[in-house]
Amino acid sequence: MAEYSPPVVRTRRAQMYFPLKDGEVDRLRRFGEVRRFAAGDYLIRAGESGIGMIVILHGRIEVTRRDGLGHNEPIRTYGARHFVGEVGQLSGRASFVDARAETEVEALVIPPRGLRGLVIAEAELGERIMRALILRRVGLIEAGAGGPVLIGPVAHPGMVRLQNFLRRNAIPHRVLDPATDHDADALLACTHPEAKDLPIVLAPDGATLRNPTEHELAERVGLLPVLDPERVYDVAVVGAGPAGLATAVYAASEGLSVMVLEARAFGGQAGASARIENYLGFPTGISGMALAGRAFNQAQKFGADIVIPGVVRRLDCTRSDGYALELEDGATLKSRTVVIASGADYRRPPFPGLDEAERDGVHYWASPVEGALCSGQEVGLVGGGNSAGQAAVYLSSRAAKVWMLVRGPALAATMSSYLIERIAAQPNIELLTGTEVERLDVDDSGALCRVAWRRKATGETTERALRHLFLFVGADPCTGWLKGCAAAIDAKGFILTGRAAADGGVEPSADLVQPVQEPRAHQGEGDARAHARLLAGEHRRPVVGLGTAEQQLGHHRDEAAIALDQGFGRLGVAQQLLGPLQLRIQKLSDEVGDVLGAGLVEAFLAVEIVLKRRRIHPRLGGDLTRGRVLEPQPREQWDGGLDDPQAGLLPPRIAPIARTAARPNRSHGRFSL
């Protein structure tokens, strides 16, 4: 029987498993209740919702994992003053392991709500516990322990689809190929599945699924929480990319009830990036998955409910008590405020043969799953933006050769210079500019087998036997679910807000839908506590985190600088890096700066929410989508103070709230309501 020893255990064991001191155990008692279990009792069962974190007072608990083929393997035995749990217990999700009492056990059981309170209230101890819970999930992922088992040919399109879904959502799983694994081959021989039944999935609770959808698999692994149709959330966020997760963190940390709905996986398109090197706060770079995982755990820490997959079919704006979001599975959720951070759908170019080849061999992102599939092979890649550049560099470390096909004359206009230099330095990347794909061919099994392209300048056509083609040709706004609501959408699918809507003669949407932030904008802000609370109170409206052509930035005092990032994401919208800013509130001398979140301030709620009407700060203006830097205005034009109605920054009935927000909270030296 193999020992449970994934890499993270070997390198960070002391951070994952440590005994609590007696005084620390006493501090945790207020968050849970003491319970007793007889020897042999199961405290946790794989596939069932967990009871929370378990702190052992007396006795021993054995934690084991199931391999899906009838075997149980030990992970660890815990004794007195140790705690049992992993990061899924923050939200009460289904467990991936079994926990059984070896002896009579007396334990402090801390439910999910108490666990979230613990990691917030007990700063130092909570940080250590949170880190241990996250690392334990990492260990399960590295070992493929306790999650579903996927059985089928490793290159089968269904296997690739489900692997990506589980990997992107940080669900531990194992992959068994009948060609190399005797147990998997024996199982398929007994079940006699048809081709349409593959892959076979063995769920943690013992259920067997045949070629399940992502939604069916999510139900079995605990990604879908039980939703209360009568509950009215303060904030519903559509999209769990960096913008949506930032919204969830800031709103939930202010005590608002938050629901996040994501169609595919947390992190959005950024989460699929192999490596991001120009994201503020990460000088050595970070993978999109790691960045998104931190934000996802942070949102859960503050109590945000997250539904994946949660596909919104329609937004009902006709209700007098808020909004209703109708989901694809028939469920309906209610919210007082909706934040639109739904990102974009990958664009499908009109290549002849794409429909046939898309099933097997055409990819829209480059993850370790695809990297393993094309190891040692030649691959094609279409696109000239930053996402294409990141993918090309990543694939060059796996594939024998990368044919990079770019329609334009050069990369300089569409890609960051550091990526251009890195591509030039890779000997196995062949860059072909001024080149278009002519057609894709498939073999008898329906898999991609050949790609033909043409040089526009000479008309020369080349054909290569390629089994994998990666497409990074942009994306279209995912706003179809807003049709029928009073939101103005232009011909390309972008949401019109503020002056853009008014100029188009769509006054209702200008008042109803308000811009929050350009996508992938990083902003240093001051204390946002009052503004986030206003979100669920004073204003009942959707706010937009995508595609707005203007920014309404109130409350800023110092010089603002905006650096444009040419291709981060496929919409090509400017990335802003606003320098350290202070919230200017009259008669305050204490600094309220609190730089929020290492570059995840993409959809920061406070800026627009306080401004009920369309008001531009007198000092700031400009059109970000056209790359113009905001121009500061003379100080005398804005010296009236934030809460002075005559200054034009806040409506008169909002100004008293801003003054209240500026009152110091003596208990912790910060500002709050």
C-alpha positions in Angstrom: 0.0 0.0 0.0 1.5 3.3 -1.1 2.4 5.8 1.6 0.6 9.1 1.4 3.5 11.4 0.6 2.7 14.1 -2.0 5.4 16.7 -2.6 3.8 19.3 -0.4 3.9 17.0 2.5 7.6 16.4 2.1 8.4 20.1 1.9 5.8 21.7 4.2 4.8 19.0 6.7 5.3 21.3 9.7 2.8 23.9 8.3 0.2 21.2 7.5 0.3 19.2 10.7 1.0 20.8 14.0 -0.4 20.4 17.5 -2.2 23.3 19.1 -1.2 24.6 22.5 -3.6 24.3 25.4 -4.2 28.0 25.4 -4.9 28.0 21.7 -7.5 25.1 22.1 -9.2 27.2 24.8 -9.4 30.2 22.5 -11.1 28.0 19.9 -13.9 26.7 22.2 -16.2 29.7 21.6 -16.4 28.8 17.9 -17.8 25.3 18.3 -19.2 22.7 20.6 -17.7 19.6 22.3 -19.0 16.3 21.1 -18.1 12.7 21.9 -17.7 9.7 19.5 -17.4 6.0 20.2 -14.6 3.9 18.8 -15.4 3.0 15.2 -17.8 6.0 14.6 -17.3 7.9 11.3 -17.0 11.6 11.9 -16.7 12.3 8.2 -17.6 10.3 5.1 -16.3 10.9 1.6 -19.0 12.4 -0.6 -21.0 13.8 2.3 -21.1 17.4 3.5 -18.5 17.9 6.2 -19.3 18.9 9.7 -16.5 21.5 9.8 -13.1 21.4 11.5 -12.6 18.9 14.3 -10.1 19.7 17.1 -9.3 16.5 19.1 -9.4 16.9 22.8 -8.9 13.2 23.7 -8.5 10.1 21.6 -7.3 9.4 18.0 -8.9 9.8 14.6 -7.7 8.0 11.4 -8.2 9.7 8.1 -8.3 7.6 4.9 -8.9 8.0 1.2 -10.8 5.9 -1.2 -9.3 5.0 -4.6 -12.6 4.3 -6.3 -11.7 0.7 -6.9 -12.6 -0.7 -3.5 -9.4 0.2 -1.7 -9.0 2.4 1.3 -5.6 3.9 1.9 -4.4 5.8 5.1 -3.5 9.4 5.0 -2.8 10.2 8.6 -3.8 9.5 12.2 -4.4 12.5 14.4 -4.1 12.7 18.2 -5.0 15.1 21.0 -4.6 18.8 20.2 -4.4 18.2 16.4 -7.2 19.3 14.1 -8.9 17.4 11.2 -10.1 19.2 8.1 -9.1 20.9 4.8 -10.1 24.1 3.0 -13.5 22.7 1.8 -14.7 22.8 5.4 -14.9 26.6 5.2 -18.0 26.3 3.1 -19.3 22.9 4.3 -18.6 21.3 0.9 -18.6 17.5 0.5 -15.5 15.7 1.9 -13.0 13.8 -0.2 -11.8 11.6 2.7 -13.2 9.4 5.5 -12.4 10.2 9.2 -13.1 7.4 11.8 -12.6 7.4 15.5 -9.9 4.8 16.4 -10.6 5.1 20.1 -13.3 7.0 22.1 -13.0 10.6 21.0 -13.8 13.9 22.6 -13.6 16.7 20.1 -14.4 20.3 19.6 -16.4 20.5 16.4 -16.3 23.9 14.7 -18.9 24.2 12.0 -18.2 26.1 8.7 -19.7 29.3 10.0 -17.6 29.1 13.2 -14.5 28.2 11.2 -14.9 31.3 9.0 -15.3 33.4 12.2 -12.2 31.8 13.7 -9.9 32.6 10.8 -11.0 36.2 10.9 -11.2 36.8 14.6 -8.0 35.0 15.6 -5.6 36.7 13.2 -2.3 34.9 13.9 -3.8 31.5 14.8 -6.3 31.8 12.1 -3.6 32.4 9.5 -1.8 29.2 10.5 -4.9 27.2 10.4 -6.0 28.6 7.1 -2.6 27.9 5.6 -2.8 24.3 6.9 -6.2 23.7 5.4 -5.2 25.0 2.0 -2.0 22.9 2.0 -3.9 19.8 2.9 -6.2 20.4 -0.2 -3.0 20.9 -2.3 -1.8 17.5 -1.0 -5.0 15.8 -2.0 -4.7 17.3 -5.5 -1.1 16.3 -5.9 -1.9 12.7 -4.8 -5.2 12.5 -6.6 -6.6 11.4 -3.3 -10.2 11.1 -2.4 -11.8 12.7 -5.4 -13.5 11.2 -8.5 -11.7 8.6 -10.6 -11.9 9.1 -14.4 -11.5 6.0 -16.5 -10.9 6.1 -20.2 -8.3 6.7 -22.9 -6.2 9.6 -21.7 -6.6 11.5 -25.0 -10.3 11.0 -25.2 -12.1 14.4 -25.6 -14.4 13.6 -22.7 -11.4 12.9 -20.4 -9.8 16.1 -21.4 -13.1 18.0 -20.8 -13.6 16.6 -17.3 -10.0 16.8 -16.3 -9.9 20.5 -17.1 -13.1 21.1 -15.2 -11.8 19.3 -12.1 -8.3 20.8 -12.3 -9.5 24.4 -12.8 -11.8 24.0 -9.8 -9.1 22.5 -7.5 -10.9 19.1 -7.1 -8.5 16.2 -6.5 -9.0 13.3 -8.9 -7.3 10.4 -10.6 -7.0 9.4 -14.2 -6.8 5.7 -15.1 -6.1 4.7 -18.7 -7.3 1.1 -19.5 -4.3 0.8 -21.8 -1.8 1.0 -18.9 -3.9 0.2 -15.8 -5.0 -3.4 -15.1 -7.8 -2.4 -12.6 -9.3 0.1 -15.0 -9.2 -2.4 -17.9 -10.9 -5.0 -15.7 -13.6 -2.6 -14.7 -14.4 -1.7 -18.3 -14.4 -5.3 -19.3 -17.1 -6.0 -16.6 -19.3 -2.9 -17.4 -19.0 -3.2 -21.3 -19.5 0.6 -21.9 -20.4 1.8 -25.3 -18.2 4.5 -26.9 -20.8 7.2 -26.0 -20.5 6.2 -22.3 -16.9 7.1 -22.0 -15.4 8.4 -19.8 -16.6 6.4 -16.8 -16.4 8.4 -13.5 -16.4 6.8 -10.1 -17.6 9.5 -7.6 -16.3 9.8 -4.0 -19.6 8.5 -2.7 -19.4 5.3 -4.7 -21.7 6.3 -7.6 -20.8 5.4 -11.2 -21.4 8.1 -13.9 -21.2 7.5 -17.6 -19.8 10.5 -19.6 -21.4 13.0 -17.2 -21.8 16.7 -17.9 -19.9 19.2 -15.8 -23.1 19.9 -13.8 -23.7 16.3 -13.0 -20.1 15.8 -11.9 -20.2 19.0 -9.8 -23.2 17.7 -7.9 -21.3 14.6 -7.0 -18.1 16.4 -5.8 -20.0 19.0 -3.7 -19.3 22.1 -5.9 -23.1 23.0 -6.0 -24.4 24.2 -2.6 -28.0 23.8 -1.7 -29.7 27.0 -2.7 -32.6 28.6 -0.9 -35.0 30.1 -3.5 -36.6 32.4 -0.9 -33.3 34.0 0.3 -32.6 37.5 -1.0 -28.8 38.1 -1.3 -27.3 41.6 -0.9 -25.0 41.0 -3.9 -25.1 38.6 -6.8 -22.0 38.4 -8.9 -22.2 36.9 -12.3 -18.7 35.6 -13.2 -15.9 34.3 -11.0 -12.9 35.7 -12.9 -10.6 38.1 -11.0 -13.2 40.9 -11.2 -16.0 38.8 -9.8 -13.9 37.3 -7.1 -12.5 40.7 -6.1 -16.1 41.9 -5.8 -17.0 38.9 -3.7 -14.1 39.4 -1.3 -14.8 43.1 -0.7 -18.5 42.7 -0.4 -18.4 39.6 1.8 -15.7 41.1 4.1 -18.1 44.0 4.8 -20.8 41.6 6.1 -22.9 41.5 2.9 -24.5 38.3 1.8 -22.8 37.4 -1.5 -23.6 34.8 -4.2 -21.2 34.2 -7.1 -22.3 32.4 -10.2 -19.7 31.0 -12.6 -20.4 28.9 -15.7 -17.1 27.0 -16.0 -14.4 27.5 -13.3 -13.2 30.1 -10.9 -10.5 32.5 -12.4 -12.1 33.0 -15.7 -9.8 33.4 -18.7 -7.0 34.6 -16.4 -7.3 31.3 -14.5 -6.3 29.4 -17.7 -3.1 31.4 -18.2 0.0 29.3 -17.7 2.0 32.2 -16.3 1.3 35.9 -15.7 4.3 38.1 -15.2 2.9 41.6 -15.4 0.3 41.3 -12.6 0.9 43.8 -9.8 2.5 42.3 -6.7 4.0 39.2 -8.2 7.6 40.1 -9.4 8.5 36.5 -10.1 5.2 35.8 -11.9 2.3 33.5 -11.0 0.1 31.0 -12.8 -3.4 32.1 -13.5 -4.6 29.0 -11.5 -2.6 30.0 -8.4 -3.8 33.6 -8.6 -7.4 32.6 -8.9 -7.1 29.9 -6.2 -6.0 32.5 -3.7 -8.9 34.8 -4.5 -11.4 31.8 -4.4 -10.2 30.8 -1.0 -10.3 34.4 0.2 -13.9 34.7 -0.9 -14.9 31.5 0.9 -13.1 32.7 4.0 -15.4 35.7 4.2 -18.5 33.6 3.6 -19.3 34.1 -0.1 -21.5 31.4 -1.6 -20.0 30.2 -4.9 -21.9 28.1 -7.5 -19.9 26.3 -10.2 -21.2 25.7 -12.7 -23.9 28.3 -12.4 -25.0 29.4 -15.8 -27.3 32.5 -15.8 -29.9 32.2 -18.5 -31.8 35.5 -17.8 -31.9 38.5 -15.5 -35.4 39.6 -14.4 -35.3 43.4 -13.8 -39.0 43.8 -13.4 -39.3 43.0 -9.7 -39.9 45.7 -7.1 -37.9 44.0 -4.4 -34.6 43.5 -6.4 -33.6 41.2 -9.2 -34.1 37.6 -10.0 -31.4 35.5 -11.8 -32.8 32.5 -13.7 -30.3 29.7 -14.0 -29.9 27.1 -16.8 -30.9 24.3 -14.4 -34.2 25.9 -13.6 -33.2 27.4 -10.2 -33.9 31.1 -9.5 -31.9 33.4 -7.2 -32.9 36.8 -5.8 -30.6 39.7 -5.1 -30.8 43.4 -4.2 -27.8 44.2 -6.4 -26.2 42.5 -9.4 -22.6 42.9 -10.4 -22.0 42.0 -14.0 -18.5 40.4 -14.3 -19.4 37.7 -16.8 -16.4 38.1 -19.0 -16.4 36.8 -22.5 -16.8 33.7 -24.6 -14.0 32.4 -26.8 -14.3 33.5 -30.4 -14.6 30.7 -33.0 -12.9 31.7 -36.3 -14.6 30.6 -39.5 -12.0 28.1 -40.5 -13.2 25.4 -42.9 -13.3 22.1 -41.0 -13.3 23.7 -37.5 -16.7 22.2 -36.6 -15.4 18.7 -37.3 -12.0 19.1 -35.7 -13.2 20.9 -32.6 -14.3 17.7 -30.9 -10.7 16.3 -30.7 -7.6 18.4 -31.2 -8.7 22.0 -31.1 -8.1 23.9 -27.8 -9.0 27.3 -26.5 -6.5 27.3 -23.6 -3.2 25.7 -22.8 -3.2 24.0 -19.4 -1.0 21.1 -18.0 -3.7 18.7 -19.4 -3.2 19.9 -23.0 0.6 20.2 -22.3 0.7 16.5 -21.5 -1.3 15.6 -24.6 1.0 17.3 -27.0 4.3 16.4 -25.3 7.0 15.8 -27.9 4.7 16.7 -30.8 4.4 19.6 -33.2 1.5 21.9 -32.5 -0.1 24.9 -34.1 -1.2 28.1 -32.3 -3.2 31.0 -33.8 -3.2 34.4 -32.3 -1.0 37.4 -31.6 -2.1 38.8 -28.2 -0.7 38.3 -24.8 -2.8 35.1 -24.1 -1.3 33.6 -27.3 2.2 34.6 -26.3 1.9 33.1 -22.8 0.5 29.9 -24.3 3.3 29.7 -26.9 6.0 30.1 -24.3 4.4 27.4 -22.1 3.8 25.0 -24.9 7.4 25.4 -26.1 8.5 23.7 -22.9 6.3 20.6 -23.7 6.0 20.3 -27.5 8.7 19.5 -30.0 7.8 22.6 -32.0 5.2 25.4 -31.9 4.0 26.9 -35.2 2.7 30.3 -34.2 0.4 31.8 -36.9 -0.3 35.5 -36.7 -2.6 37.3 -39.3 -1.0 40.7 -38.7 2.4 42.0 -39.9 4.1 41.9 -36.5 3.5 41.3 -32.8 4.4 44.7 -31.4 1.0 46.2 -31.8 -0.8 43.4 -29.9 1.6 41.8 -27.5 3.7 43.0 -24.5 7.4 43.4 -25.3 8.6 40.9 -22.6 6.6 38.2 -24.3 7.9 39.1 -27.8 11.4 38.8 -26.5 10.7 35.5 -24.8 9.1 34.1 -28.0 12.2 35.1 -30.0 14.4 33.4 -27.5 12.7 30.0 -27.9 14.4 27.9 -30.6 11.3 25.7 -31.1 8.8 28.5 -31.8 8.4 29.3 -35.5 6.6 32.7 -35.8 4.8 33.2 -39.1 3.3 36.7 -39.5 0.9 37.6 -42.2 -0.5 34.1 -42.2 -4.0 32.7 -42.2 -5.4 29.2 -41.6 -7.0 27.8 -44.8 -8.5 24.6 -43.5 -8.5 21.8 -40.9 -8.6 18.1 -41.8 -9.7 15.3 -39.5 -9.1 11.5 -39.7 -11.6 8.7 -39.7 -12.0 8.9 -36.0 -12.9 12.6 -36.2 -9.6 13.8 -34.7 -7.6 16.7 -36.1 -4.8 15.4 -38.3 -3.7 18.2 -40.6 -3.6 22.0 -40.7 -3.2 24.1 -43.8 -2.2 27.8 -43.8 -1.4 30.5 -46.4 1.1 33.3 -46.4 -0.9 36.4 -47.4 2.0 38.2 -49.1 3.0 35.4 -51.4 -0.1 33.1 -51.5 2.1 30.2 -50.6 0.2 27.3 -48.9 1.7 25.0 -46.3 0.3 21.8 -44.9 1.5 20.1 -41.6 0.4 16.9 -39.9 -0.7 18.4 -36.6 -2.9 16.7 -34.0 -3.3 19.8 -31.8 -4.3 23.4 -32.7 -4.6 26.2 -30.1 -6.9 29.1 -30.9 -6.4 32.5 -29.2 -8.3 34.8 -31.6 -10.1 37.0 -29.1 -13.5 36.7 -27.4 -17.0 38.2 -27.4 -18.7 39.7 -24.4 -20.9 37.2 -22.5 -24.0 39.4 -22.2 -26.7 37.5 -24.0 -28.4 36.7 -20.7 -29.1 40.5 -20.3 -31.5 40.6 -23.2 -34.9 41.7 -22.2 -33.6 43.7 -19.2 -33.3 47.5 -19.3 -29.6 47.4 -20.2 -28.2 49.0 -23.3 -26.0 46.7 -25.3 -24.1 47.8 -28.5 -23.8 45.9 -31.7 -20.7 44.0 -30.5 -22.4 42.9 -27.2 -20.7 45.4 -24.9 -22.8 47.1 -22.2 -23.3 50.8 -22.5 -23.2 52.8 -19.3 -23.1 56.4 -18.2 -22.6 58.9 -21.1 -22.2 56.2 -23.7 -25.8 55.1 -23.1 -27.1 58.6 -22.9 -25.4 59.6 -26.1 -27.1 56.6 -27.7 -30.5 57.8 -26.5 -30.8 55.0 -23.9 -31.4 56.9 -20.8 -33.0 54.1 -18.8 -29.9 51.9 -18.9 -27.7 54.9 -18.1 -29.5 55.2 -14.8 -30.0 51.5 -14.2 -26.6 50.0 -15.1 -23.5 51.7 -13.7 -19.8 51.1 -14.5 -17.6 49.8 -11.7 -14.2 49.4 -13.2 -12.5 48.6 -16.5 -11.6 44.9 -16.7 -8.2 44.0 -15.2 -7.7 47.4 -13.7 -5.6 47.5 -10.6 -6.5 50.3 -8.2 -5.1 51.4 -4.9 -8.0 52.6 -2.8 -8.7 53.9 0.7 -11.2 52.5 3.2 -14.2 51.2 1.3 -16.3 50.0 4.2 -19.1 52.6 3.9 -19.3 52.3 0.2 -19.6 48.5 0.1 -22.4 48.7 2.6 -24.2 51.2 0.5 -24.2 48.6 -2.3 -26.9 46.6 -0.5 -28.8 49.6 0.9 -29.2 52.8 -1.0 -28.9 51.5 -4.5 -30.8 48.8 -6.3 -29.1 48.3 -9.6 -26.8 46.1 -11.6 -23.2 47.4 -11.8 -20.9 46.5 -14.6 -17.3 45.1 -14.5 -17.0 44.6 -18.3 -16.7 46.7 -21.4 -17.5 50.2 -20.1 -15.9 52.9 -22.0 -15.5 55.4 -19.2 -14.6 55.4 -15.5 -16.4 57.3 -12.8 -13.7 57.8 -10.3 -14.7 59.9 -7.3 -13.0 60.5 -4.0 -9.4 60.5 -5.2 -6.9 63.1 -4.2 -3.4 62.5 -5.4 -2.0 62.2 -8.9 -3.3 59.0 -10.7 -1.2 57.2 -13.3 -2.5 54.6 -15.6 -0.3 52.1 -17.4 -1.9 50.3 -20.3 -1.3 46.6 -20.7 -1.8 45.7 -24.4 -3.3 42.3 -24.3 -4.1 41.0 -20.9 -7.2 39.0 -21.7 -8.7 38.8 -25.1 -10.9 41.9 -25.1 -7.9 44.2 -25.5 -9.1 46.7 -22.9 -6.6 48.9 -21.0 -5.2 47.6 -17.8 -4.8 50.3 -15.2 -2.2 50.4 -12.5 -3.2 53.3 -10.2 -0.5 54.4 -7.8 -1.0 54.8 -4.1 -4.1 56.9 -3.5 -5.8 58.3 -0.4 -9.5 58.7 0.1 -9.9 62.5 0.8 -12.5 63.0 3.6 -12.9 66.4 5.1 -11.1 67.1 8.4 -9.4 63.6 8.5 -5.7 63.4 9.2 -5.4 59.7 9.8 -4.4 57.6 6.8 -7.0 55.3 5.6 -5.0 53.7 2.8 -5.3 49.8 2.9 -4.1 48.6 -0.4 -6.7 46.0 -1.2 -5.6 42.7 -2.6 -2.3 42.2 -4.5 -3.7 43.2 -7.9 -7.2 41.8 -7.5 -8.9 45.1 -7.3 -10.5 44.7 -10.7 -14.1 45.3 -9.8 -13.7 47.5 -6.8 -17.2 48.3 -5.8 -16.9 51.5 -3.9 -15.9 53.9 -6.6 -19.2 53.9 -8.6 -21.7 52.8 -5.9 -21.5 56.0 -3.9 -22.2 58.1 -7.0 -25.8 57.4 -7.7 -26.0 59.6 -10.7 -23.5 59.8 -13.6 -20.9 62.1 -12.1 -17.3 62.4 -13.3 -14.7 63.5 -10.7 -13.6 67.1 -11.9 -10.0 66.1 -11.7 -10.2 62.9 -13.7 -11.5 62.2 -17.2 -10.5 60.4 -20.4 -11.4 57.4 -22.5 -9.5 54.3 -21.3 -10.4 52.1 -24.2 -8.6 54.5 -26.6 -5.5 54.5 -24.5 -5.5 58.1 -23.3 -4.1 58.8 -19.8 -6.2 60.6 -17.3 -5.3 64.3 -17.1 -5.2 65.9 -13.6 -7.1 69.2 -13.3 -6.1 72.2 -11.2 -6.6 71.7 -7.5 -8.8 74.7 -7.1 -11.5 72.9 -9.2 -12.0 70.2 -6.6 -11.1 71.8 -3.3 -14.6 71.7 -1.9 -14.2 68.5 0.0 -15.8 65.1 -0.5 -18.9 65.6 1.5 -19.6 69.1 0.2 -22.6 68.9 -2.2 -21.3 72.0 -3.9 -18.2 70.2 -5.0 -20.3 68.0 -7.2 -18.8 64.8 -5.9 -21.7 63.4 -3.9 -25.5 63.9 -4.1 -26.7 65.8 -1.0 -28.5 62.8 0.5 -25.4 60.7 0.2 -23.0 63.2 1.8 -24.1 62.5 5.4 -23.4 58.8 4.9 -19.9 59.7 3.8 -19.4 61.7 6.9 -20.6 58.8 9.0 -18.2 56.5 7.2 -15.3 58.8 8.1 -15.9 58.4 11.9 -12.9 56.5 13.5 -13.7 53.1 15.1 -11.8 53.4 18.3 -11.7 49.7 18.9 -9.2 48.9 16.1 -8.0 52.3 14.9 -9.7 52.0 11.5 -12.7 53.8 9.9 -16.0 52.1 9.6 -19.7 52.7 9.9 
